[in-house]
């Protein structure tokens, strides 16, 4: 065999092998370069949705807690039937009719008129335990604590069902709390949440990377997930001792959500805030400061410091106007799933105005509009937004309530993100939500009162989010459902 021909053949084989190896390495490198930004972009979208959750949850929780308290206040006094003054004139000595009429007066906001009706009932039948309890509740609402305590003490000496006695004891405890200069409370909640699209996968199942369109990696397609979450919050309310009831309020809270599948979205949030309530009726001014630490996937992710000023003007008994301004300094740290997070660090400002109107003693509607300006280290994370929110609160009786909300937001970014597209991003976000709350001792009726059930609430929430964007990466849908049990202690 010719030795030179053998060497030439082997040389050609080696050259082809080396060339094929080089092409394979280059192809794998290109694939890796394409997939890495794709996975990173997908993770950033999901984290952005988590940040929206952090922004919206505190206000939503405050609204739920406020509505729950209103439902509790109405729980014992809402009328079971409609009674007019003409009905009373037709049968003035009917005790039960007068009792129902007094409850209608309370529902209509005529607390003083209800007080007079109860006095008339008690003149006719002094030993009517239910009437005396309701009269004491009216006195309590009028802040006549001494008279309310006297009535409750008197009625407690009568024979009555255990449930009614439990209510009397609860109001006696409330009077003791009201007399304290500083009041404390602890709220604990636990539950679970289902997300139809927890990782905020794009609706098109495609991602832009450097203006090149590709399919979402199989591991990053839409994922349904469940989370087990809980919250613990400590609050205080200190009366500053002025006739105008200026107060100092504060809270420390910790929230935790553990995902079953998407562990990179496990969330922990610790928050401390301090509010000063300056009561200059019919106006209130409430300056606030707060700090917040966020942990994502067991990594220190963000630290926020902010200040807020809220003003409220009670135009009349049914209508309240309000406005607020908020400044937050957001600082993000890089984590394995979001190494570019520090590029989002910077201040966020929000200005908003709104009006709340009481349609009836059991229904209230609120409209609010906000303007948002977000600054960041990189221009493609800077945006301006406008939002509009409509909410409806409905007290259903027996401590139950229903909160319904609709909101829309438009966000316009300053420049395009070159890792995604040269086009400038524009988002439109629509959300709808509903929360139903019910005390457990309404669900589990019993003749023997169980004290632990009194303030144990169950809330069931559902929501839907639809985000549209000119960039397919940020167009996605999500639906959630959650159940929470919460208990509040005051001392």
C-alpha positions as CSV (number, residue, x, y, z in Angstrom):
1,X,0.0,0.0,0.0
2,X,1.2,3.5,-0.8
3,X,2.2,5.1,2.5
4,X,1.6,8.7,1.2
5,X,-2.0,7.8,0.2
6,X,-2.7,6.3,3.6
7,X,-1.4,9.4,5.3
8,X,-3.5,11.6,3.0
9,X,-6.6,9.6,3.8
10,X,-6.1,9.7,7.5
11,X,-5.5,13.4,7.3
12,X,-8.8,14.0,5.5
13,X,-10.7,11.9,8.1
14,X,-9.1,13.8,11.0
15,X,-9.8,17.1,9.4
16,X,-13.5,16.2,8.9
17,X,-13.7,14.9,12.5
18,X,-12.2,18.1,13.9
19,X,-14.5,20.2,11.7
20,X,-17.6,18.2,12.8
21,X,-16.5,18.5,16.4
22,X,-16.1,22.3,16.0
23,X,-19.5,22.6,14.4
24,X,-21.1,20.6,17.2
25,X,-19.4,22.7,19.9
26,X,-20.4,25.9,18.2
27,X,-24.0,24.7,17.7
28,X,-24.3,23.7,21.4
29,X,-22.9,27.1,22.4
30,X,-25.4,28.9,20.3
31,X,-28.2,26.8,21.7
32,X,-27.0,27.5,25.3
33,X,-26.7,31.2,24.5
34,X,-30.3,31.2,23.2
35,X,-31.8,29.1,26.0
36,X,-30.1,30.9,28.9
37,X,-31.7,34.3,28.0
38,X,-35.0,32.5,27.3
39,X,-35.1,30.9,30.7
40,X,-33.9,34.1,32.4
41,X,-36.6,36.2,30.6
42,X,-39.2,33.7,31.7
43,X,-38.0,33.8,35.3
44,X,-38.0,37.6,35.2
45,X,-41.7,37.7,34.1
46,X,-42.7,35.4,36.9
47,X,-40.7,37.5,39.4
48,X,-42.4,40.7,38.1
49,X,-45.8,39.1,38.8
50,X,-44.5,38.3,42.3
51,X,-43.5,42.0,42.8
52,X,-47.0,43.1,41.7
53,X,-48.4,40.7,44.3
54,X,-46.2,42.4,47.0
55,X,-47.5,45.8,45.8
56,X,-51.2,44.8,45.9
57,X,-51.4,42.4,48.8
58,X,-51.0,44.9,51.7
59,X,-53.8,47.2,50.5
60,X,-56.0,44.1,49.7
61,X,-55.4,42.7,53.2
62,X,-56.2,46.1,54.9
63,X,-59.5,46.3,52.9
64,X,-60.4,42.8,53.9
65,X,-59.7,43.5,57.6
66,X,-61.6,46.8,57.5
67,X,-64.6,45.1,55.9
68,X,-64.5,42.3,58.3
69,X,-64.6,44.7,61.2
70,X,-67.6,46.5,59.6
71,X,-69.3,43.2,59.2
72,X,-68.7,42.4,62.8
73,X,-70.2,45.7,63.9
74,X,-73.3,45.1,61.8
75,X,-73.6,41.5,62.8
76,X,-75.9,41.9,65.8
77,X,-78.0,44.9,64.7
78,X,-79.0,44.3,61.0
79,X,-82.7,44.1,60.7
80,X,-84.4,40.8,59.6
81,X,-87.4,42.6,58.1
82,X,-88.4,46.0,56.8
83,X,-90.5,48.0,59.3
84,X,-91.6,51.6,58.8
85,X,-92.8,54.3,61.1
86,X,-96.3,53.8,59.7
87,X,-96.2,50.2,61.0
88,X,-95.3,51.4,64.5
89,X,-98.2,53.9,64.5
90,X,-100.5,51.1,63.5
91,X,-99.3,48.9,66.4
92,X,-97.3,51.0,68.9
93,X,-97.3,48.4,71.7
94,X,-95.9,45.5,69.7
95,X,-92.5,44.9,71.3
96,X,-91.0,42.8,68.5
97,X,-92.2,45.2,65.9
98,X,-90.6,48.1,67.7
99,X,-87.4,46.1,68.1
100,X,-87.3,45.5,64.3
101,X,-87.9,49.2,63.7
102,X,-85.0,50.2,65.9
103,X,-82.7,47.8,64.0
104,X,-83.9,49.5,60.7
105,X,-83.0,52.8,62.2
106,X,-79.5,51.6,63.0
107,X,-79.2,50.3,59.5
108,X,-80.3,53.7,58.1
109,X,-77.6,55.4,60.2
110,X,-80.1,57.0,62.7
111,X,-78.4,55.8,65.8
112,X,-79.9,58.5,68.0
113,X,-83.4,57.6,66.8
114,X,-82.7,54.0,67.5
115,X,-81.6,54.9,71.0
116,X,-84.9,56.6,71.7
117,X,-86.8,53.6,70.3
118,X,-85.0,51.2,72.6
119,X,-85.7,53.4,75.6
120,X,-89.4,53.2,74.7
121,X,-89.2,49.4,74.4
122,X,-87.5,49.1,77.8
123,X,-90.1,51.2,79.4
124,X,-92.7,48.8,78.2
125,X,-90.7,45.6,79.0
126,X,-87.6,46.3,81.2
127,X,-86.6,42.6,81.3
128,X,-86.3,42.2,77.5
129,X,-82.7,40.9,77.3
130,X,-82.3,41.3,73.5
131,X,-83.6,44.9,73.5
132,X,-81.3,45.9,76.4
133,X,-78.3,44.3,74.6
134,X,-79.0,46.2,71.4
135,X,-79.5,49.4,73.4
136,X,-76.1,48.9,75.0
137,X,-74.6,48.3,71.5
138,X,-76.1,51.6,70.4
139,X,-74.6,53.4,73.4
140,X,-71.3,51.8,72.7
141,X,-71.4,53.2,69.1
142,X,-72.2,56.6,70.5
143,X,-69.1,56.3,72.6
144,X,-71.2,56.4,75.8
145,X,-69.1,53.7,77.4
146,X,-70.3,54.2,81.0
147,X,-74.0,53.9,80.1
148,X,-73.3,51.0,77.8
149,X,-71.4,49.1,80.6
150,X,-74.3,49.8,83.0
151,X,-76.9,48.4,80.6
152,X,-74.7,45.3,79.9
153,X,-74.1,44.6,83.5
154,X,-77.8,44.9,84.3
155,X,-78.8,42.5,81.5
156,X,-76.1,40.0,82.4
157,X,-78.0,39.3,85.7
158,X,-81.0,38.0,83.8
159,X,-81.6,34.4,82.6
160,X,-80.8,34.1,78.9
161,X,-79.4,31.7,76.3
162,X,-75.7,31.0,76.4
163,X,-75.1,32.6,73.0
164,X,-76.7,35.9,74.1
165,X,-74.6,35.8,77.3
166,X,-71.5,35.3,75.2
167,X,-72.3,38.5,73.2
168,X,-72.7,40.5,76.4
169,X,-69.4,39.4,77.7
170,X,-67.7,40.2,74.4
171,X,-69.0,43.8,74.5
172,X,-67.9,44.2,78.1
173,X,-64.4,43.2,77.0
174,X,-64.6,45.6,74.1
175,X,-65.5,48.4,76.6
176,X,-62.4,47.6,78.7
177,X,-60.3,47.7,75.5
178,X,-61.8,51.0,74.4
179,X,-60.8,52.6,77.7
180,X,-57.1,51.6,77.3
181,X,-54.7,54.2,76.1
182,X,-52.7,51.6,74.1
183,X,-54.4,48.6,72.5
184,X,-52.6,45.6,70.9
185,X,-53.7,42.9,68.6
186,X,-52.3,39.8,67.0
187,X,-53.6,38.3,63.7
188,X,-52.6,34.9,62.4
189,X,-53.8,33.3,59.2
190,X,-53.0,30.1,57.2
191,X,-54.3,28.7,54.0
192,X,-53.5,27.6,50.5
193,X,-53.6,29.1,47.0
194,X,-53.9,27.6,43.5
195,X,-52.4,29.4,40.5
196,X,-53.3,28.3,37.0
197,X,-50.1,29.9,35.6
198,X,-47.7,30.4,38.5
199,X,-44.7,31.0,36.3
200,X,-46.4,33.6,34.1
201,X,-45.7,31.7,31.0
202,X,-46.5,33.7,27.8
203,X,-49.9,32.8,26.2
204,X,-48.2,32.3,22.8
205,X,-45.6,29.7,24.3
206,X,-43.0,31.8,22.5
207,X,-40.3,34.1,23.7
208,X,-38.4,36.9,22.0
209,X,-34.6,36.8,22.6
210,X,-32.7,39.6,20.8
211,X,-35.7,40.0,18.5
212,X,-35.5,36.4,17.5
213,X,-38.7,34.4,18.2
214,X,-38.3,30.9,19.6
215,X,-40.4,28.4,21.5
216,X,-40.5,28.3,25.3
217,X,-38.4,25.5,26.7
218,X,-40.5,22.5,27.8
219,X,-39.5,23.1,31.5
220,X,-40.9,26.7,31.3
221,X,-44.3,26.1,29.8
222,X,-47.3,27.1,31.8
223,X,-47.3,25.4,35.2
224,X,-50.2,25.0,37.6
225,X,-49.1,25.2,41.2
226,X,-50.3,25.2,44.7
227,X,-48.8,27.3,47.6
228,X,-49.2,26.9,51.3
229,X,-49.1,30.3,52.9
230,X,-49.5,32.0,56.3
231,X,-49.2,35.4,57.9
232,X,-48.5,36.6,61.4
233,X,-49.1,40.3,62.3
234,X,-48.7,42.3,65.5
235,X,-50.3,45.7,65.7
236,X,-50.6,48.5,68.3
237,X,-52.9,51.5,68.5
238,X,-51.9,54.3,70.9
239,X,-54.3,57.2,71.8
240,X,-52.1,60.4,72.1
241,X,-54.5,61.8,74.6
242,X,-56.0,64.7,72.6
243,X,-59.7,65.4,72.4
244,X,-59.4,65.1,68.6
245,X,-58.3,61.5,68.9
246,X,-54.9,61.7,67.3
247,X,-53.4,58.3,67.3
248,X,-50.1,56.5,66.6
249,X,-50.4,53.1,65.0
250,X,-47.9,50.5,63.9
251,X,-47.5,46.9,62.9
252,X,-44.9,44.2,62.3
253,X,-45.8,41.3,60.0
254,X,-44.3,38.3,58.3
255,X,-45.8,36.5,55.3
256,X,-44.6,33.2,53.8
257,X,-45.7,31.3,50.7
258,X,-44.2,27.9,49.9
259,X,-44.8,26.6,46.4
260,X,-45.3,22.9,45.8
261,X,-43.5,22.8,42.4
262,X,-42.0,26.2,41.5
263,X,-39.6,26.4,44.4
264,X,-37.8,29.4,42.8
265,X,-40.9,31.4,43.6
266,X,-41.0,30.6,47.3
267,X,-41.7,33.9,49.0
268,X,-41.1,35.5,52.4
269,X,-41.8,39.1,53.3
270,X,-41.2,40.9,56.5
271,X,-42.7,44.4,57.0
272,X,-42.7,47.0,59.7
273,X,-44.7,50.2,59.4
274,X,-45.6,53.2,61.6
275,X,-48.6,55.6,61.0
276,X,-49.6,58.9,62.6
277,X,-53.3,59.6,62.4
278,X,-53.9,63.4,62.7
279,X,-57.7,63.8,63.2
280,X,-58.8,67.3,62.1
281,X,-62.5,66.3,61.4
282,X,-63.9,66.3,58.8
283,X,-60.3,65.7,57.5
284,X,-57.6,63.2,58.5
285,X,-54.0,63.2,57.6
286,X,-52.0,60.0,57.9
287,X,-48.3,60.1,57.3
288,X,-46.6,56.7,57.3
289,X,-43.2,55.1,57.0
290,X,-42.3,51.5,56.4
291,X,-39.5,49.0,55.7
292,X,-39.7,45.7,53.9
293,X,-37.4,42.8,53.3
294,X,-38.2,40.2,50.6
295,X,-36.7,36.7,50.3
296,X,-37.2,34.8,47.1
297,X,-36.2,31.1,46.7
298,X,-34.5,31.3,50.1
299,X,-32.3,34.1,48.8
300,X,-32.2,37.7,50.0
301,X,-33.9,39.4,47.1
302,X,-35.1,43.0,47.9
303,X,-35.1,45.6,50.6
304,X,-37.6,48.5,50.3
305,X,-38.0,51.7,52.4
306,X,-40.9,54.0,51.9
307,X,-43.0,56.9,53.1
308,X,-46.6,57.6,52.4
309,X,-49.0,60.5,53.1
310,X,-52.8,59.9,52.9
311,X,-55.5,62.5,53.3
312,X,-59.2,61.9,53.8
313,X,-62.1,64.3,53.7
314,X,-65.5,63.2,55.0
315,X,-67.8,65.3,52.7
316,X,-71.0,64.0,54.3
317,X,-72.2,60.9,56.1
318,X,-72.1,58.9,52.9
319,X,-69.2,60.2,50.8
320,X,-65.5,60.4,51.5
321,X,-62.8,61.8,49.2
322,X,-59.2,60.7,49.6
323,X,-55.7,61.1,48.1
324,X,-52.3,59.7,48.7
325,X,-48.7,60.0,47.7
326,X,-46.1,57.3,48.2
327,X,-42.3,57.1,47.7
328,X,-40.5,53.8,47.9
329,X,-36.8,53.2,47.6
330,X,-36.4,49.7,46.1
331,X,-33.1,47.9,46.3
332,X,-32.8,44.5,44.5
333,X,-30.0,41.9,44.9
334,X,-29.0,39.4,42.3
335,X,-30.0,35.8,42.9
336,X,-29.3,32.7,40.7
337,X,-32.6,32.9,39.0
338,X,-32.4,36.7,38.4
339,X,-28.8,37.9,38.2
340,X,-30.0,41.1,36.6
341,X,-32.3,42.0,39.5
342,X,-30.0,44.9,40.7
343,X,-30.8,46.7,37.4
344,X,-34.3,47.3,38.7
345,X,-33.1,49.1,41.8
346,X,-34.4,52.6,42.1
347,X,-37.3,54.7,43.5
348,X,-41.0,54.3,42.8
349,X,-43.5,57.1,43.2
350,X,-47.3,56.8,43.3
351,X,-49.9,59.5,43.4
352,X,-53.6,58.7,43.7
353,X,-57.0,60.1,44.3
354,X,-60.4,58.5,44.9
355,X,-63.8,58.6,46.3
356,X,-65.8,56.2,48.5
357,X,-69.6,56.4,48.6
358,X,-71.9,54.4,50.9
359,X,-74.9,53.3,48.7
360,X,-76.7,51.8,51.7
361,X,-75.8,50.7,55.3
362,X,-74.6,47.4,53.8
363,X,-73.0,48.5,50.5
364,X,-70.1,50.8,49.6
365,X,-68.4,51.5,46.3
366,X,-64.9,53.0,45.9
367,X,-63.2,54.4,42.8
368,X,-59.5,55.1,42.8
369,X,-57.0,56.2,40.1
370,X,-53.2,56.2,40.5
371,X,-50.2,57.5,38.6
372,X,-47.0,55.5,38.9
373,X,-43.4,56.4,38.1
374,X,-40.7,53.8,38.4
375,X,-37.0,54.7,38.1
376,X,-34.2,52.1,37.7
377,X,-30.5,51.7,37.0
378,X,-31.3,50.6,33.4
379,X,-33.5,52.6,31.1
380,X,-35.5,49.5,29.9
381,X,-36.7,49.0,33.5
382,X,-38.0,52.6,33.8
383,X,-41.7,53.0,33.2
384,X,-44.8,55.2,33.9
385,X,-48.2,53.8,34.6
386,X,-51.8,54.8,35.1
387,X,-54.3,52.6,36.9
388,X,-58.0,52.7,37.7
389,X,-59.7,50.5,40.3
390,X,-63.4,50.0,41.1
391,X,-64.4,48.0,44.2
392,X,-67.7,47.1,45.9
393,X,-68.1,46.0,49.5
394,X,-71.3,44.3,50.6
395,X,-72.1,43.3,54.2
396,X,-74.3,40.2,53.9
397,X,-75.4,40.0,57.6
398,X,-74.3,37.5,60.3
399,X,-70.7,38.7,60.0
400,X,-70.5,37.7,56.3
401,X,-69.2,40.0,53.6
402,X,-68.3,40.1,49.9
403,X,-65.7,42.3,48.2
404,X,-65.6,42.6,44.4
405,X,-63.0,44.5,42.5
406,X,-62.1,45.4,38.9
407,X,-58.9,47.2,37.9
408,X,-56.9,48.2,34.8
409,X,-53.4,49.5,34.4
410,X,-51.3,50.8,31.5
411,X,-47.5,50.8,31.8
412,X,-45.2,52.5,29.2
413,X,-41.5,51.7,29.4
414,X,-38.8,54.2,28.5
415,X,-36.7,52.1,26.1
416,X,-36.5,48.5,24.8
417,X,-34.5,45.7,26.5
418,X,-31.9,44.6,23.9
419,X,-31.8,41.1,25.4
420,X,-35.5,40.8,24.4
421,X,-36.3,43.3,21.6
422,X,-35.3,46.7,20.3
423,X,-39.0,47.6,20.5
424,X,-40.2,49.6,23.6
425,X,-42.4,47.7,25.8
426,X,-46.1,48.7,26.5
427,X,-48.3,46.6,28.9
428,X,-52.0,46.6,29.6
429,X,-53.1,44.8,32.7
430,X,-56.6,43.8,33.7
431,X,-57.6,42.2,37.0
432,X,-60.9,41.0,38.5
433,X,-61.3,39.6,42.0
434,X,-63.8,38.5,44.5
435,X,-63.4,37.7,48.3
436,X,-66.1,36.2,50.4
437,X,-65.7,36.2,54.2
438,X,-67.6,34.3,56.8
439,X,-67.1,33.7,60.6
440,X,-66.8,30.0,61.3
441,X,-69.4,30.0,64.1
442,X,-71.9,30.9,61.3
443,X,-70.9,27.9,59.3
444,X,-70.9,25.6,62.4
445,X,-74.0,26.6,64.4
446,X,-74.1,25.4,68.0
447,X,-76.2,26.0,71.0
448,X,-73.1,26.0,73.2
449,X,-70.9,29.0,72.3
450,X,-67.2,28.2,71.4
451,X,-65.2,31.3,72.2
452,X,-62.3,30.4,69.9
453,X,-64.7,30.5,66.9
454,X,-66.0,34.0,67.6
455,X,-63.2,35.8,65.7
456,X,-62.1,32.9,63.5
457,X,-62.9,33.9,59.9
458,X,-62.7,32.0,56.7
459,X,-62.1,33.9,53.4
460,X,-62.4,32.4,50.0
461,X,-60.9,34.5,47.1
462,X,-60.8,34.1,43.3
463,X,-59.1,36.3,40.8
464,X,-58.2,36.5,37.1
465,X,-55.3,38.5,35.5
466,X,-55.0,39.3,31.8
467,X,-51.8,41.1,30.7
468,X,-51.4,42.2,27.1
469,X,-48.1,43.5,25.8
470,X,-46.7,44.5,22.4
471,X,-43.9,41.9,23.2
472,X,-45.1,38.3,23.4
473,X,-42.9,37.6,26.5
474,X,-45.1,39.7,28.7
475,X,-48.6,38.6,27.4
476,X,-50.0,36.0,29.8
477,X,-53.1,35.0,31.7
478,X,-53.4,33.7,35.3
479,X,-56.3,32.6,37.5
480,X,-56.1,32.0,41.2
481,X,-58.2,30.6,44.0
482,X,-57.4,30.7,47.7
483,X,-58.8,29.8,51.1
484,X,-57.6,31.4,54.3
485,X,-58.5,30.9,58.0
486,X,-57.6,33.9,60.2
487,X,-57.9,34.6,63.9
488,X,-57.5,37.9,65.7
489,X,-56.8,38.5,69.4
490,X,-57.0,41.9,71.0
491,X,-55.6,42.9,74.4
